[in-house]
Amino acid sequence: MKYVGGKHKIGRQIVEQLLMLAPPDTMAGYVEPFVGACGVLKQITDKGYATYQAYDKDSELIDMWKSVKNDSLALPNKITRDDYYTWKASPKSPEKTAVGYGMSFGGKYFGGYSQDPEGLRDFLMELKNSHNKIRPKIQNVDFAAIDFSQLSPEGCLVYCDPPYQNTQGYRTGDFDDEQFWDWAERMTNRNVVVVSSEFAPEGWIQVWQTHKFRSLQKAERRDATERLYIYAPIVDF
């Protein structure tokens, strides 16, 4: 499923790093506070962690994933441009959320109807196929709509992919970067915390990086560096 900031193209690479940093037999479970489009989650659910917990502040997104998991998402066989804007004006539902992301330009929630000028792509079929492929991979995942600041895991691998600073396209309101990094640092006392970000505050060290294009507008795509950080402050004696 298309999603702003999604990690589908590099999810497998990220999981390779996570397994080295926090092997399943040393952790009580796996926690994702910003599950988004499940780009990393779908690559790690068969790696042997005792539990898998996926959270997001966006309750409508979580309801959609619960519906994908139990195969109750009822999408139509066709969505025209007019249908798309009818969905946009409709009441909240898992189906509306799926259309809002999966049928929108660049994965921005109802950011414009996706269409292929050459008529070669069927975006609705791509969305349905994406859900069908991910469904068996999330059967062992517990989904819940909880803000990261309310989480307090113990002995877990906590993989965080928060909204990047100064980015556009997220629909749950402003994101408090300072609050997040303070929380993440506290969580390192009882967990292995790995953060995906372009930058990190003092005390966090980079353990991996790769490059990808990231932008909502195709003409404005830029080569962004995706990095993984862990907390390892330098102590003066």
The 8 nearest C-alpha neighbors of each residue, nearest first, counted from 0:
[[1, 101, 126, 129, 2, 36, 100, 130],
 [0, 2, 106, 101, 100, 105, 3, 5],
 [3, 1, 106, 5, 36, 4, 100, 0],
 [2, 4, 106, 5, 107, 168, 105, 1],
 [3, 5, 2, 6, 213, 162, 163, 35],
 [6, 4, 2, 3, 7, 36, 38, 35],
 [5, 7, 38, 10, 9, 8, 39, 4],
 [8, 6, 38, 10, 9, 5, 39, 37],
 [7, 9, 6, 10, 11, 38, 5, 12],
 [8, 10, 12, 6, 11, 7, 13, 39],
 [11, 9, 39, 13, 7, 6, 38, 12],
 [10, 12, 14, 13, 9, 42, 15, 39],
 [13, 11, 15, 9, 14, 10, 16, 8],
 [12, 14, 10, 16, 15, 11, 17, 9],
 [13, 15, 17, 11, 16, 12, 18, 10],
 [16, 14, 12, 18, 13, 17, 11, 19],
 [15, 17, 19, 13, 14, 18, 20, 12],
 [18, 16, 14, 20, 19, 15, 21, 13],
 [19, 17, 22, 21, 15, 16, 20, 14],
 [18, 20, 16, 17, 21, 22, 15, 14],
 [19, 21, 17, 18, 16, 22, 191, 193],
 [20, 22, 18, 19, 17, 156, 23, 25],
 [21, 23, 18, 24, 25, 19, 20, 26],
 [24, 22, 48, 26, 25, 47, 21, 18],
 [23, 25, 22, 26, 48, 47, 27, 49],
 [26, 24, 23, 22, 21, 27, 154, 155],
 [27, 25, 155, 23, 28, 24, 154, 156],
 [28, 26, 155, 154, 49, 25, 50, 48],
 [27, 29, 50, 155, 49, 48, 26, 51],
 [28, 30, 51, 156, 155, 50, 157, 52],
 [29, 31, 157, 52, 53, 51, 156, 158],
 [32, 30, 53, 158, 33, 34, 157, 54],
 [31, 33, 54, 147, 55, 159, 34, 53],
 [34, 32, 55, 31, 35, 54, 160, 161],
 [33, 35, 37, 31, 53, 54, 55, 32],
 [36, 34, 37, 33, 5, 55, 2, 38],
 [35, 37, 38, 5, 2, 34, 0, 1],
 [38, 36, 40, 34, 39, 35, 41, 7],
 [37, 39, 7, 6, 10, 36, 40, 41],
 [40, 38, 10, 42, 37, 41, 6, 43],
 [39, 41, 37, 42, 43, 38, 44, 34],
 [40, 42, 39, 43, 136, 37, 44, 38],
 [43, 41, 40, 39, 11, 44, 10, 14],
 [42, 44, 40, 46, 45, 41, 14, 39],
 [43, 45, 46, 41, 42, 136, 40, 137],
 [44, 46, 43, 47, 42, 136, 48, 41],
 [47, 45, 43, 44, 48, 23, 18, 42],
 [46, 48, 45, 23, 49, 44, 24, 43],
 [49, 47, 23, 28, 50, 46, 29, 51],
 [48, 50, 28, 27, 47, 51, 23, 29],
 [51, 49, 28, 48, 29, 52, 27, 140],
 [50, 52, 29, 140, 30, 28, 141, 139],
 [51, 53, 30, 141, 140, 142, 29, 31],
 [54, 52, 31, 142, 34, 30, 141, 32],
 [55, 53, 32, 143, 144, 34, 33, 142],
 [54, 56, 33, 144, 57, 145, 34, 32],
 [55, 57, 146, 145, 144, 58, 54, 171],
 [56, 58, 55, 60, 59, 171, 144, 61],
 [59, 57, 144, 61, 60, 56, 62, 55],
 [60, 58, 62, 61, 57, 63, 96, 93],
 [59, 61, 63, 57, 58, 62, 96, 64],
 [60, 62, 58, 64, 63, 59, 144, 65],
 [63, 61, 59, 65, 60, 64, 93, 58],
 [62, 64, 93, 60, 66, 61, 65, 67],
 [65, 63, 67, 61, 66, 62, 68, 60],
 [64, 66, 68, 62, 63, 67, 61, 69],
 [67, 65, 71, 63, 72, 69, 64, 68],
 [66, 68, 64, 70, 65, 69, 72, 134],
 [67, 69, 65, 134, 66, 70, 64, 138],
 [70, 68, 66, 71, 67, 65, 134, 72],
 [71, 69, 67, 68, 72, 66, 134, 65],
 [70, 72, 66, 69, 73, 67, 68, 65],
 [71, 73, 66, 70, 67, 94, 74, 93],
 [74, 72, 71, 94, 75, 70, 93, 66],
 [73, 75, 94, 72, 76, 127, 98, 97],
 [76, 74, 77, 73, 78, 123, 94, 72],
 [75, 77, 74, 78, 123, 124, 73, 127],
 [76, 78, 75, 79, 123, 74, 82, 124],
 [79, 77, 82, 83, 80, 75, 76, 123],
 [80, 78, 82, 81, 83, 77, 112, 84],
 [79, 81, 83, 82, 112, 84, 78, 113],
 [82, 80, 79, 83, 84, 85, 78, 86],
 [83, 81, 79, 85, 78, 80, 84, 86],
 [84, 82, 80, 86, 81, 85, 79, 78],
 [85, 83, 87, 86, 81, 82, 88, 80],
 [84, 86, 82, 88, 87, 83, 89, 81],
 [87, 85, 89, 83, 84, 88, 95, 82],
 [86, 88, 84, 85, 89, 83, 109, 99],
 [89, 87, 85, 86, 84, 90, 83, 91],
 [88, 90, 86, 87, 85, 91, 95, 92],
 [91, 89, 92, 88, 95, 86, 87, 93],
 [92, 90, 95, 89, 93, 59, 96, 94],
 [91, 93, 95, 94, 90, 96, 59, 63],
 [94, 92, 63, 96, 95, 62, 97, 59],
 [93, 95, 97, 92, 96, 74, 72, 98],
 [96, 94, 92, 98, 97, 93, 99, 86],
 [95, 97, 99, 93, 94, 98, 100, 60],
 [98, 96, 94, 95, 99, 100, 101, 93],
 [99, 97, 102, 101, 95, 96, 100, 94],
 [100, 98, 109, 108, 96, 97, 95, 101],
 [101, 99, 108, 106, 98, 103, 97, 102],
 [100, 102, 98, 1, 0, 97, 103, 126],
 [101, 103, 98, 113, 100, 99, 112, 122],
 [104, 102, 112, 113, 111, 106, 100, 109],
 [103, 105, 113, 111, 106, 112, 110, 107],
 [104, 106, 215, 107, 103, 1, 3, 2],
 [105, 107, 2, 1, 100, 103, 3, 104],
 [108, 106, 110, 105, 168, 3, 100, 109],
 [107, 109, 100, 99, 110, 106, 103, 170],
 [110, 108, 99, 103, 111, 107, 100, 87],
 [109, 111, 107, 108, 103, 104, 112, 106],
 [112, 110, 103, 104, 109, 113, 107, 102],
 [111, 113, 103, 104, 102, 80, 114, 83],
 [114, 112, 104, 103, 102, 111, 115, 122],
 [115, 113, 116, 112, 122, 118, 120, 104],
 [114, 116, 118, 117, 120, 119, 113, 121],
 [117, 115, 118, 114, 119, 120, 113, 121],
 [118, 116, 115, 119, 120, 114, 121, 113],
 [117, 119, 115, 116, 120, 114, 121, 122],
 [118, 120, 117, 115, 121, 116, 114, 122],
 [121, 119, 118, 122, 115, 114, 117, 125],
 [120, 122, 124, 123, 125, 119, 118, 115],
 [123, 121, 125, 124, 120, 126, 102, 113],
 [122, 124, 126, 125, 121, 127, 102, 77],
 [123, 125, 127, 126, 121, 122, 128, 76],
 [126, 124, 122, 128, 123, 127, 129, 121],
 [127, 125, 123, 129, 124, 128, 101, 0],
 [126, 128, 124, 130, 129, 125, 131, 123],
 [127, 129, 131, 125, 130, 126, 124, 132],
 [130, 128, 126, 132, 127, 131, 0, 125],
 [129, 131, 133, 127, 128, 132, 134, 67],
 [132, 130, 128, 134, 129, 133, 127, 135],
 [133, 131, 129, 130, 134, 128, 135, 136],
 [132, 134, 130, 136, 131, 135, 129, 41],
 [135, 133, 68, 131, 136, 137, 132, 130],
 [136, 134, 137, 138, 133, 132, 68, 131],
 [135, 137, 133, 134, 41, 138, 44, 45],
 [138, 136, 140, 139, 134, 135, 68, 133],
 [137, 139, 140, 135, 136, 68, 134, 69],
 [138, 140, 137, 51, 141, 44, 136, 50],
 [141, 139, 51, 137, 138, 52, 142, 53],
 [140, 142, 52, 53, 51, 143, 139, 50],
 [143, 141, 53, 54, 52, 140, 61, 65],
 [144, 142, 54, 145, 61, 53, 141, 55],
 [143, 145, 58, 55, 56, 54, 61, 57],
 [146, 144, 56, 55, 54, 143, 147, 149],
 [145, 147, 56, 148, 149, 55, 144, 150],
 [148, 146, 149, 32, 150, 145, 56, 55],
 [147, 149, 146, 150, 182, 179, 178, 151],
 [150, 148, 147, 146, 151, 145, 182, 32],
 [151, 149, 147, 148, 152, 146, 145, 32],
 [150, 152, 149, 153, 186, 148, 147, 189],
 [153, 151, 150, 155, 154, 190, 186, 189],
 [152, 154, 189, 155, 190, 151, 27, 186],
 [153, 155, 190, 27, 189, 26, 152, 156],
 [156, 154, 28, 190, 27, 26, 29, 153],
 [155, 157, 191, 29, 190, 192, 30, 21],
 [158, 156, 192, 30, 155, 31, 191, 29],
 [159, 157, 193, 31, 194, 192, 156, 30],
 [160, 158, 194, 161, 31, 32, 195, 193],
 [159, 161, 195, 33, 194, 162, 158, 196],
 [162, 160, 159, 33, 163, 195, 196, 194],
 [163, 161, 164, 160, 166, 174, 4, 169],
 [164, 162, 166, 161, 165, 196, 197, 4],
 [163, 165, 166, 162, 176, 174, 197, 161],
 [166, 164, 163, 167, 162, 174, 173, 176],
 [167, 165, 164, 163, 168, 162, 169, 214],
 [168, 166, 169, 165, 215, 3, 163, 170],
 [167, 169, 107, 3, 170, 166, 108, 215],
 [170, 168, 167, 171, 172, 3, 162, 107],
 [169, 171, 172, 168, 108, 57, 173, 107],
 [172, 170, 169, 57, 173, 56, 174, 168],
 [173, 171, 170, 174, 169, 175, 168, 57],
 [172, 174, 175, 171, 169, 170, 176, 162],
 [173, 175, 176, 172, 162, 164, 171, 179],
 [176, 174, 178, 177, 179, 173, 180, 164],
 [177, 175, 179, 178, 174, 180, 164, 163],
 [178, 176, 180, 179, 175, 181, 182, 174],
 [179, 177, 181, 175, 176, 180, 182, 148],
 [178, 180, 176, 182, 177, 181, 183, 175],
 [179, 181, 183, 177, 182, 178, 184, 176],
 [182, 180, 178, 184, 179, 183, 177, 185],
 [181, 183, 179, 185, 180, 184, 178, 186],
 [184, 182, 180, 186, 185, 181, 179, 187],
 [183, 185, 181, 187, 186, 182, 180, 230],
 [186, 184, 182, 187, 183, 188, 181, 189],
 [185, 187, 183, 188, 184, 189, 190, 182],
 [188, 186, 190, 184, 189, 185, 192, 191],
 [189, 187, 186, 185, 190, 184, 191, 153],
 [190, 188, 187, 153, 154, 186, 191, 152],
 [191, 189, 154, 187, 155, 192, 186, 153],
 [190, 192, 156, 187, 157, 155, 193, 21],
 [193, 191, 157, 187, 190, 158, 156, 229],
 [194, 192, 158, 229, 228, 159, 157, 227],
 [195, 193, 159, 228, 227, 158, 160, 196],
 [196, 194, 227, 160, 226, 159, 228, 193],
 [197, 195, 198, 226, 194, 225, 227, 163],
 [196, 198, 225, 226, 224, 199, 195, 163],
 [197, 199, 196, 200, 226, 228, 195, 163],
 [198, 200, 203, 201, 196, 197, 228, 204],
 [201, 199, 203, 202, 198, 180, 204, 177],
 [200, 202, 203, 199, 232, 204, 230, 231],
 [201, 203, 232, 231, 230, 200, 204, 233],
 [204, 202, 230, 229, 201, 231, 228, 200],
 [205, 203, 228, 229, 230, 231, 206, 202],
 [204, 206, 228, 227, 207, 226, 229, 203],
 [205, 207, 227, 228, 204, 229, 208, 226],
 [208, 206, 227, 226, 205, 209, 228, 16],
 [209, 207, 226, 225, 227, 224, 210, 206],
 [208, 210, 225, 224, 226, 211, 207, 9],
 [211, 209, 224, 223, 225, 222, 208, 212],
 [212, 210, 223, 222, 213, 224, 209, 225],
 [211, 213, 222, 221, 223, 220, 214, 210],
 [212, 214, 220, 221, 223, 211, 222, 215],
 [215, 213, 220, 216, 219, 221, 217, 212],
 [214, 216, 105, 217, 213, 3, 107, 220],
 [215, 217, 219, 214, 218, 220, 105, 104],
 [216, 218, 219, 220, 215, 214, 105, 213],
 [217, 219, 216, 220, 214, 215, 221, 213],
 [220, 218, 216, 217, 221, 214, 215, 213],
 [221, 219, 214, 217, 213, 218, 212, 216],
 [222, 220, 212, 213, 223, 219, 214, 211],
 [221, 223, 212, 211, 210, 213, 224, 220],
 [224, 222, 211, 212, 210, 221, 213, 225],
 [223, 225, 210, 209, 197, 226, 211, 208],
 [224, 226, 209, 208, 197, 210, 196, 223],
 [227, 225, 208, 196, 195, 207, 197, 224],
 [226, 228, 195, 207, 194, 206, 205, 208],
 [227, 229, 205, 194, 204, 193, 206, 203],
 [230, 228, 193, 203, 204, 192, 231, 194],
 [229, 231, 203, 202, 204, 232, 228, 184],
 [230, 232, 202, 203, 204, 229, 233, 228],
 [231, 233, 202, 234, 230, 203, 201, 204],
 [234, 232, 235, 231, 202, 201, 203, 236],
 [233, 235, 232, 236, 231, 202, 201, 230],
 [236, 234, 233, 232, 202, 231, 201, 203],
 [235, 234, 233, 232, 231, 202, 201, 230]]
